[in-house]
Amino acid sequence: MADVSAARTKAVFEFKSATLPLIAVILKTSDLDVLAEALDAQLADSPDFFEQEPVVIDLSQLPEQDEDGEATAEIDFAALRSLLARHQTQPIAVRGGNDTQNAAARAAGLSLAAMPSAPAPRPPAPPAEAPAEAPQIVREVPVPANGTLLIDKPLRSGQQVYARGGDVVVTAVVSFGAEVIADGNVHVYAPLRGKAIAGARGNTEARIFSTCMEAQLVAIAGIYRTNEVPLPDPVLGKSAQVRLDGKKLVIDAI
């Protein structure tokens, strides 16, 4: 009987590891009122951007002390889950927290996730008059089997898409303050006003293409150029490509 039962169980289900699209919301304040205001402003034009996607709450950049040297306030994770769910996300885990934060997260029904790499040191508390920074929203997406990730929604300031292992094609505006990153090529068939980074893991053959080149920053294999050096008239606001010539970035009209 035991052998029959085991055989039936094996036929019904099996466990396998899976690589899934993942959004990390990197918090820079524990004040949920400030966070709510920043999220509302940042996502106002894209209320359905996330479409109920899973979210990891990243606490690695929260300051450990406030400007008075006191420990920062505890986080109400139940309220934080509700706040993020209001913006069409599904919070599932926390990473980068301390023991107290991890315990509170577990009590609120969240799992604990490992950091993908060593977290950056927690920043010191900001001056009292300095406004809290908005959260950084990072979309880490495994590239499909065909080697190309397609994004067909606008990317707003503070949003980041990283196509690990391949190219990324964006068919909507990349706003100032948004980032598009790929291990391969970056194609933006719309105004490119934010940052575009191709060859993120050192591919010197990668290129950046846009039908409206107005980039805040372009980079290939670690070589970059910012808008502090204005783009020349033949490519500014026009179709252009960025490539590497040795260790020099070259921007050509298309």
Buried (B, 14 or more C-beta within 10 A) or exposed (E): EEEEEEEEEEEEEEEEEEEEEBBBBBBBBBBBEBBBEBBEEBBEEBEEBBEEBBBBBBBBBBBEEBEEEEEBEEBBBEEBBEBBEEBBBBBBBBBBBEEEBBEBBEEBEBEBBEEEEEBEEBEEBBEEEEEBBBBBBBBBBBBEEEEBBEBEBBBBBBBBBBBBBBBBBBBBBBBBBBBBBBBBBBBBBBBBBBBBBBBBEEBBEBBBBBBBBBBBBBBBBEBEBEBEEEBEEEBBEBBBBBBBEEEEBEBEEE
